Amino acid sequence: MNEQLDDMYREIILDHFRSPRGRKPLEKADIKSDGSNPACGDEIEMQVEMDNGTIKDIHVNCKGCAISVASGSMLAELIKGKPIDEVRRIAELVRRMLKGEQVEIPDDLGDIDSLQGVRQFPVRIKCALLAWVTLVEGLKSYEDGHKHAGASTEHDDQPE
Amino acid sequence: MSQLHTNTGKVPIPADSHQPRLDLVAVKADFPILDQRINGRRLVYLDSAATSQKPWVVIRAITDYYRKQNANIHRGLHFLAERATAAYEKSRAHAADFMGGVEREEVIFTRGTTEAINLVSYSWGEANIGEGDEIVITEMEHHANLVPWVILAQKKNAVLKRIPITFCGHLDLSDIDSIITPRTKLLAITQMSNVLGTINPVAELTELAHKRGALVLVDGAQAAPHMPIDVKELGADFYAFSSHKMLGPTGVGILYGRRELLEEMPPFNTGGEMIGEVHFDRVTWAELPHKFEAGTPDIANVVAFDTALTYLEELGLESIRQHEMELTGYAIERLSQIKGLEIQGPQEPAQRGSAISFTDPNIHPHDISTFLDSRGIAIRAGHHCAQPLLRILGKTATARASLYIYNDEADIDALIEALIEMRRYFGV
């Protein structure tokens, strides 16, 4: 169990938890998306500034467990500067990885790999998913012409 | 009513009483599940408010029943059926005595507290609550004593009112006269909060409710395992509790209802066992208590519940309460020494039970629970089926350690040591 524990709370995850990236609110946000994980009460607020189809800047404020905070922090670090399509692809990769599928995590997505230990704790998978679900919902409403989105991990099994 | 406004948190046993002490070594040895190692550590079970562990005698009562007595009850005319029926009814008589001596016809077996409360809301509530009537609950109710009333109020266009809580986790009775009014039909209240631990002044509130013409349902799920219960002294019209939180098996709940009320109430479930005469165009009901026990009940577990009650009574409910007050006091004192840890509910053991909710300013309750689990310590983390209360407390979740007869100071010490280690681990 201590090995399992250390496998879930890897040093990279604890580092993101202690000093989460993307904490600074944006002055200009094109997308606002709020997510929640009703099962454990994690809550996340996300702001995204877009620039011609790419993520220019992102703010993530997650109130929750170490896993949800770390996952949100990794997301903020990773997607900045990336085009929407690629961000979607990464989100889908993370989702499949957390759901237990065998996936290749490219080296440039390094920290994401560390979330794999969460899979041994089924109730915590949603915590790791929260930020990604919230982002995908935000992007979807943005493309549908809305500025504000709400997401919940209760619905993460639905097709996106 | 001046007594009400000062909310003294009255409990049956004063803190300085001298009850026979529990023999903790002997008690622990009675619980086989505790004799194992989890993740290489001694199991420290601090989640009895969710469900208690079971002593050998209860486990054996279940297997003995199946080995020697098993038959369907009340209908069979053979030897085993008579034995099974007698054992089942003996458990009912025991539950009647346990609640301070009510009539056995006033004791209905259900699947648990939740089903007991649903029985009242569907049977009594459907027939007695109308538009504009008021149902009063408290802000500290478990969903089991909340959701049925929310639904009933919506269905009947009735008004759901609530008694608020104070900053210290007591009921705020300062405005009680405008909450419980002549329009109030029912007060549904927990005797002991599963989150805050608070022991509510039920007898005083019952007296007030009765003066205004209302009935009172008491959720005893958290109180009944931990202190002597006398439903008449409480003035409860309905009292509900569960076997599994008090050393008995899962799947058994008890509903006490005053005879006159139960007699007037229509059945909840219908089918076999609960009938008098059945025709294609009409049905008459069986006498109490069978009117409310349709179908084959959980016979083996009801029979084993009898054994659980005997075990508790042999230890003595006063002694159990005394032990838990002392241990709760010790736990709160030690937890308070951890800087920044926030403990919910009354801090004074005489005013509360042994479920202790706490939060760490920097570590989420789920991380606390996962970390403690790695040290062999089982606690509960989450909203504890009391989302409205958690919202009032400004929390989405808390960690909760809850104590029972098999816990001792060494268990608390293990908890404290692990919490300190946890902060080092997370580095916050």
Contacts between the chains, C-beta under 8 A, distances in Angstrom:
chain1	res1	chain2	res2	distance
A	1	B	38	7.7
A	1	B	39	3.3
A	1	B	40	7.3
A	1	B	373	7.1
A	1	B	374	4.7
A	2	B	39	6.8
A	2	B	40	7.7
A	2	B	374	5.6
A	4	B	374	7.5
A	5	B	370	7.0
A	5	B	371	6.9
A	5	B	374	4.2
A	8	B	370	7.3
A	9	B	367	8.0
A	9	B	425	7.4
A	9	B	426	7.6
A	14	B	426	6.5
A	14	B	427	6.3
A	17	B	426	7.1
A	17	B	428	7.6
A	18	B	426	7.7
A	18	B	427	5.7
A	18	B	428	6.0
A	40	B	364	7.8
A	40	B	366	5.3
A	40	B	381	7.9
A	40	B	382	6.5
A	40	B	396	7.5
A	40	B	397	6.1
A	41	B	382	7.6
A	41	B	383	6.5
A	41	B	390	7.7
A	41	B	395	7.8
A	41	B	396	2.6
A	41	B	397	4.6
A	42	B	364	7.7
A	42	B	396	7.4
A	43	B	396	6.9
A	63	B	396	7.5
A	64	B	364	5.8
A	64	B	396	8.0
A	65	B	364	3.6
A	65	B	365	8.0
A	65	B	366	4.6
A	65	B	367	4.9
A	66	B	363	7.4
A	66	B	364	6.7
A	66	B	367	4.8
A	66	B	426	6.6
A	67	B	367	7.7
A	68	B	364	8.0
A	121	B	370	6.8
A	123	B	366	7.9
A	124	B	366	7.1
A	124	B	370	7.5
A	127	B	366	7.3
